[in-house]
Amino acid sequence: MPFNFSVTAESTETRARTGTLTTARGRVETPIFMPVGTVGSVKAVSPEDLEACGAQMILGNTYHLYLRPGCEVLDRFGGLHRFMNWHKPILTDSGGFQIFSMTKISKVTEEGFSFQSHIDVSAHLITPEDAVAIQSRIGADVIMCLDQCLSHPSTEAAAREALELTTRWAARCKAAWLEKKADNALFGIVQGGMSPQLRRQSAEQLMTIDFPGFAVGGLSVGEPKELMMETADCTLPLLPREKPRYVMGVGTPRDLVQLAGMGADMFDCVMPTRNARNGQLFTSAGTLNINNARFKADTRAIDPECGCYTCRNFSRSYLHHLYRCREILVHRLNTIHNLHYYLSLMAAMREAISQDRFGAFADTFFRKQAAGI
């Protein structure tokens, strides 16, 4: 089926909305959280675990997949879906953020990003056209334009320069995407630092080019949380109502509820998986660190309100024991719980929005989170 997005319900109290994202590999109900599968694997869990947790769509990392296993290997399998045995939709980023954040030697020119691989220091160049081609070979259902991301703080001049380059690259990505006539969808990425004026300029320029969807990039790059939310709050209303809105790389459960209330539809973040491996578990009453000695003999599940595999079968005490013993099983069990929590939170938000009670839902959520474990 061709890519399509439709708004299905809207809150009368906030800007929250539900929608249906239709791709060639199935439908995705929004707002949705996408677990991050950096190298073709969501760390510590299987595709079957992801489905059991309620994952509708996952994210792959273009930079990492381009370097290893490489497009030639993925070509043999017809793309990432068959390679990793995941048959639902996949979104890939363009690789720009990873080049910006991971490579010791990189250079931004009008042509694109030139950089040295973090694996073997080999030299590479990714142009906007390359970014579209690589993501299409990966087989992603949603692909992203190449953009220039800046860390915080940055000067307004630097933010303006990056914004204008991102717009020129976006136009080149759109032309390359149209030429390929692929059945995926290309999203433009709004930049502009933390300046409301530059964010507006970026959004207006990208809407002139026109894309099937739009993302808010350049957040969670070192700025204070309050500033991040202010920037998202001023940017999301600028984007077309009839197109999906994706906030990239954010964040905590509190972030997701706040941003959904601002009208965001799609999210990704490594937090639920990374924090799981470090012993931090998300619950309906806040977070807990399973390494804490007070859980040594705690017979309760992680979260009595959770129905995930881990909570149905194992105690805090057992998980504490595994973590202290450095048993690898704890990574899987913790990750299953955190992903189930995130995805269940999204499902609860969708239900609340569809019943036009998102305001009350958010109030209850924040009150319980503040109460703590």
C-alpha positions as CSV (number, residue, x, y, z in Angstrom):
1,M,0.0,0.0,0.0
2,P,1.2,3.5,-0.6
3,F,2.3,5.6,2.4
4,N,-0.5,7.5,4.0
5,F,-1.3,9.3,7.2
6,S,-4.7,10.2,8.6
7,V,-5.7,11.9,11.9
8,T,-8.3,9.8,13.7
9,A,-9.0,11.7,16.9
10,E,-8.0,15.0,18.5
11,S,-8.1,16.2,22.1
12,T,-10.3,19.3,22.7
13,E,-8.1,20.3,25.7
14,T,-4.6,19.9,24.2
15,R,-3.0,19.5,20.8
16,A,-2.8,15.7,21.3
17,R,-4.1,13.5,18.5
18,T,-4.2,9.9,17.3
19,G,-3.5,8.9,13.8
20,T,-2.9,5.9,11.4
21,L,0.3,5.7,9.5
22,T,-0.1,3.3,6.5
23,T,3.0,1.8,5.0
24,A,3.8,-1.0,2.6
25,R,4.4,-3.3,5.5
26,G,1.4,-2.5,7.6
27,R,-0.3,0.2,9.7
28,V,1.0,2.0,12.7
29,E,-1.2,3.6,15.2
30,T,0.1,6.9,16.6
31,P,1.3,8.4,18.9
32,I,3.9,5.7,18.8
33,F,7.3,5.0,20.3
34,M,9.9,3.2,18.1
35,P,12.5,1.0,19.9
36,V,16.0,1.7,18.6
37,G,17.7,-1.2,16.7
38,T,21.0,0.6,15.9
39,V,22.7,-2.2,14.0
40,G,19.7,-4.3,13.0
41,S,18.9,-5.5,16.6
42,V,17.1,-3.9,19.5
43,K,19.7,-4.8,22.1
44,A,19.0,-7.9,24.3
45,V,15.7,-8.8,22.8
46,S,14.4,-10.8,19.8
47,P,11.9,-9.7,17.2
48,E,9.4,-12.0,19.0
49,D,10.0,-10.1,22.2
50,L,9.4,-6.8,20.4
51,E,6.1,-8.0,19.1
52,A,5.0,-9.3,22.5
53,C,5.9,-5.9,24.0
54,G,3.6,-4.2,21.4
55,A,6.2,-2.7,19.0
56,Q,4.6,-1.6,15.8
57,M,7.7,0.0,14.2
58,I,11.4,0.1,15.0
59,L,14.3,2.3,14.1
60,G,17.5,1.4,12.3
61,N,20.7,3.4,12.2
62,T,21.8,4.3,8.7
63,Y,25.4,5.2,9.6
64,H,26.0,2.0,11.5
65,L,24.3,-0.3,8.9
66,Y,26.1,1.4,6.1
67,L,29.5,0.6,7.7
68,R,28.6,-2.8,9.0
69,P,27.3,-5.2,7.6
70,G,27.1,-2.8,4.5
71,C,24.6,-2.5,1.7
72,E,26.1,-5.3,-0.3
73,V,25.2,-7.8,2.5
74,L,21.7,-6.3,3.0
75,D,21.2,-6.5,-0.8
76,R,21.5,-10.3,-0.6
77,F,18.5,-10.4,1.8
78,G,16.5,-7.8,0.0
79,G,17.0,-5.4,2.8
80,L,17.0,-5.2,6.6
81,H,13.6,-6.7,7.2
82,R,14.5,-10.2,6.1
83,F,18.1,-9.9,7.4
84,M,16.9,-9.4,11.0
85,N,13.6,-11.3,10.6
86,W,11.4,-8.2,11.4
87,H,8.5,-7.9,9.1
88,K,6.8,-4.7,10.4
89,P,7.7,-1.2,9.4
90,I,11.2,0.2,9.9
91,L,12.3,3.9,10.0
92,T,15.9,4.8,9.4
93,D,17.7,8.0,10.2
94,S,20.0,9.6,7.7
95,G,23.2,9.1,9.6
96,G,23.9,12.8,10.0
97,F,23.6,12.8,13.8
98,Q,25.9,9.8,14.2
99,I,28.6,11.4,12.0
100,F,28.2,14.6,14.0
101,S,28.4,12.9,17.4
102,M,30.6,9.8,16.9
103,T,33.3,10.4,14.3
104,K,36.5,12.0,15.5
105,I,37.3,13.4,12.0
106,S,34.4,14.7,9.9
107,K,33.8,17.7,7.6
108,V,30.7,19.3,6.4
109,T,30.7,20.7,2.9
110,E,28.0,21.6,0.4
111,E,28.5,18.2,-1.1
112,G,27.8,16.3,2.1
113,F,29.5,14.7,5.1
114,S,33.0,13.4,4.7
115,F,34.2,11.4,7.7
116,Q,36.4,8.6,9.0
117,S,34.7,5.4,10.2
118,H,34.8,4.8,13.9
119,I,35.5,1.1,13.2
120,D,38.6,1.2,10.9
121,V,39.2,4.9,10.2
122,S,38.4,4.4,6.5
123,A,37.4,7.5,4.6
124,H,33.8,8.0,3.5
125,L,31.5,10.6,1.9
126,I,27.7,10.6,2.3
127,T,25.9,13.1,0.2
128,P,22.1,13.8,0.4
129,E,21.7,11.6,-2.6
130,D,23.7,8.8,-1.0
131,A,21.6,9.1,2.2
132,V,18.4,8.4,0.2
133,A,20.1,5.6,-1.8
134,I,21.5,3.9,1.3
135,Q,18.2,4.0,3.2
136,S,16.4,2.7,0.2
137,R,18.8,-0.3,0.0
138,I,18.3,-0.9,3.7
139,G,14.6,-1.2,2.8
140,A,13.2,1.2,5.3
141,D,9.6,2.2,5.1
142,V,10.3,5.7,6.4
143,I,13.6,7.5,5.6
144,M,15.0,10.8,6.7
145,C,16.7,13.6,4.8
146,L,20.3,14.3,5.5
147,D,20.6,17.2,7.9
148,Q,23.2,19.1,9.8
149,C,22.8,18.9,13.6
150,L,24.5,21.2,16.0
151,S,25.3,20.8,19.7
152,H,24.0,23.2,22.3
153,P,25.0,26.0,22.8
154,S,25.6,27.3,19.3
155,T,25.5,30.8,17.9
156,E,22.5,32.1,16.0
157,A,24.8,32.5,13.0
158,A,25.9,28.8,13.2
159,A,22.3,27.7,13.6
160,R,21.2,29.7,10.6
161,E,24.0,28.4,8.4
162,A,23.2,24.8,9.4
163,L,19.5,25.4,8.8
164,E,20.1,26.8,5.3
165,L,22.4,23.9,4.4
166,T,19.8,21.4,5.8
167,T,17.2,23.0,3.5
168,R,19.4,22.7,0.4
169,W,20.2,19.1,1.3
170,A,16.5,18.5,1.8
171,A,15.7,19.7,-1.7
172,R,18.4,17.3,-3.1
173,C,17.1,14.4,-1.0
174,K,13.6,15.1,-2.4
175,A,14.8,15.1,-6.0
176,A,16.7,11.8,-5.4
177,W,13.7,10.2,-3.7
178,L,11.4,11.2,-6.5
179,E,13.8,9.8,-9.1
180,K,13.9,6.4,-7.3
181,K,10.0,6.2,-7.2
182,A,10.4,4.0,-4.1
183,D,7.4,2.9,-2.0
184,N,8.9,4.4,1.2
185,A,8.2,7.9,2.6
186,L,10.8,10.7,3.0
187,F,10.6,13.0,6.0
188,G,12.1,16.5,6.2
189,I,13.9,17.6,9.4
190,V,13.3,21.0,11.0
191,Q,16.5,22.5,12.4
192,G,17.2,26.0,13.7
193,G,18.8,25.6,17.1
194,M,16.8,26.9,20.0
195,S,15.6,30.0,18.1
196,P,11.9,30.2,17.5
197,Q,12.5,32.5,14.5
198,L,14.9,30.0,12.9
199,R,12.6,27.1,13.6
200,R,9.8,28.9,11.8
201,Q,12.0,29.6,8.9
202,S,13.2,26.0,8.7
203,A,9.6,24.7,8.9
204,E,8.4,27.1,6.2
205,Q,11.2,26.2,3.8
206,L,10.7,22.5,4.2
207,M,6.9,22.8,3.7
208,T,7.6,24.6,0.4
209,I,9.7,21.6,-0.7
210,D,6.9,19.3,0.7
211,F,7.4,15.9,2.3
212,P,5.1,13.0,3.3
213,G,6.1,13.7,7.0
214,F,8.2,16.1,9.1
215,A,10.6,15.6,12.0
216,V,11.8,18.0,14.7
217,G,15.5,17.5,14.9
218,G,18.3,19.2,16.9
219,L,16.7,18.5,20.3
220,S,18.3,16.7,23.3
221,V,21.8,17.9,22.2
222,G,22.8,19.4,25.6
223,E,20.2,22.0,26.2
224,P,18.2,22.2,29.5
225,K,15.0,20.2,29.5
226,E,12.9,23.4,29.9
227,L,14.4,24.9,26.7
228,M,14.0,21.6,24.8
229,M,10.3,21.6,25.6
230,E,9.9,25.3,24.8
231,T,11.5,24.7,21.4
232,A,9.3,21.7,20.6
233,D,6.2,23.6,21.7
234,C,6.9,26.4,19.3
235,T,7.9,24.1,16.4
236,L,5.2,21.4,16.4
237,P,2.3,23.8,15.6
238,L,4.2,25.0,12.6
239,L,4.0,21.6,10.9
240,P,1.0,20.6,8.7
241,R,-1.9,19.0,10.6
242,E,-2.4,16.3,7.9
243,K,1.3,15.1,8.0
244,P,2.9,12.9,10.8
245,R,5.2,14.8,13.2
246,Y,8.2,13.0,14.5
247,V,10.3,14.3,17.5
248,M,13.7,12.6,17.1
249,G,15.8,11.2,20.0
250,V,13.5,12.0,22.9
251,G,13.1,10.8,25.7
252,T,11.8,10.0,29.2
253,P,8.1,8.8,29.8
254,R,7.4,12.3,31.1
255,D,8.8,13.8,27.9
256,L,6.6,11.5,25.7
257,V,3.4,12.5,27.6
258,Q,4.3,16.2,27.4
259,L,5.2,16.1,23.7
260,A,2.2,14.1,22.7
261,G,0.1,16.8,24.4
262,M,1.9,19.2,22.0
263,G,0.8,17.2,19.0
264,A,3.8,14.9,18.3
265,D,3.0,11.6,16.7
266,M,6.3,9.6,16.6
267,F,9.2,9.1,19.0
268,D,12.4,7.2,19.4
269,C,15.1,7.0,22.1
270,V,17.7,4.5,23.4
271,M,16.7,5.3,27.0
272,P,14.4,2.3,27.7
273,T,17.0,-0.2,26.4
274,R,20.2,1.5,27.6
275,N,18.8,2.2,31.0
276,A,17.5,-1.4,31.3
277,R,21.1,-2.7,30.9
278,N,22.2,-0.3,33.6
279,G,19.5,-1.5,36.0
280,Q,17.1,1.4,35.8
281,L,13.5,0.3,35.4
282,F,10.5,2.5,34.5
283,T,7.3,2.0,36.3
284,S,3.8,3.6,36.8
285,A,5.2,5.2,40.0
286,G,8.5,6.5,38.7
287,T,11.9,4.8,38.2
288,L,13.7,2.2,40.4
289,N,17.3,1.0,40.3
290,I,17.3,-2.7,40.6
291,N,20.9,-2.6,42.0
292,N,19.6,-1.0,45.2
293,A,20.1,-3.2,48.3
294,R,16.5,-2.7,49.4
295,F,15.3,-4.9,46.6
296,K,17.4,-7.9,47.7
297,A,14.4,-9.7,49.3
298,D,11.6,-7.8,47.6
299,T,9.1,-10.4,46.4
300,R,7.0,-8.0,44.3
301,A,7.1,-7.6,40.6
302,I,8.8,-4.5,39.2
303,D,5.4,-2.8,38.6
304,P,2.2,-4.3,40.0
305,E,0.3,-2.5,37.2
306,C,2.5,-4.1,34.4
307,G,1.5,-7.2,32.5
308,C,4.8,-7.8,30.7
309,Y,6.6,-11.2,30.6
310,T,9.1,-10.1,33.3
311,C,6.5,-8.8,35.7
312,R,4.3,-11.8,35.3
313,N,7.1,-14.2,36.1
314,F,9.9,-12.7,38.1
315,S,10.4,-10.7,41.3
316,R,12.5,-7.6,42.1
317,S,14.5,-9.8,44.3
318,Y,15.4,-12.2,41.4
319,L,16.3,-9.3,39.1
320,H,18.4,-7.7,41.8
321,H,20.2,-11.1,42.2
322,L,20.9,-11.4,38.5
323,Y,22.1,-7.8,38.2
324,R,24.5,-8.2,41.2
325,C,25.8,-11.5,39.7
326,R,26.2,-9.9,36.2
327,E,24.0,-12.5,34.6
328,I,23.2,-11.6,31.0
329,L,19.6,-12.7,31.4
330,V,18.9,-9.6,33.4
331,H,19.5,-7.5,30.3
332,R,16.8,-9.3,28.5
333,L,14.3,-9.2,31.3
334,N,14.9,-5.6,32.2
335,T,14.7,-4.6,28.5
336,I,11.4,-6.5,28.0
337,H,9.9,-4.6,30.9
338,N,11.1,-1.1,29.9
339,L,10.0,-1.5,26.3
340,H,6.6,-3.0,27.4
341,Y,6.2,0.0,29.8
342,Y,7.0,2.6,27.0
343,L,4.7,0.9,24.5
344,S,1.9,0.4,26.9
345,L,2.2,4.1,27.9
346,M,1.7,5.0,24.2
347,A,-1.3,2.7,23.9
348,A,-2.8,4.3,27.0
349,M,-2.3,7.7,25.5
350,R,-4.0,6.7,22.3
351,E,-7.0,5.4,24.2
352,A,-7.2,8.6,26.3
353,I,-7.0,10.8,23.3
354,S,-9.7,8.8,21.4
355,Q,-12.0,9.2,24.5
356,D,-11.1,12.9,24.7
357,R,-9.7,12.6,28.3
358,F,-6.0,13.2,27.6
359,G,-5.9,16.1,30.1
360,A,-7.1,13.9,32.9
361,F,-4.8,11.1,31.8
362,A,-1.8,13.4,31.9
363,D,-2.7,14.8,35.3
364,T,-2.9,11.3,36.8
365,F,0.3,10.2,35.1
366,F,2.3,13.1,36.5
367,R,0.8,12.7,39.9
368,K,1.7,9.0,40.1
369,Q,5.2,9.7,38.7
370,A,5.8,12.3,41.4
371,A,4.7,9.9,44.2
372,G,7.7,7.6,43.4
373,I,8.5,4.0,44.3
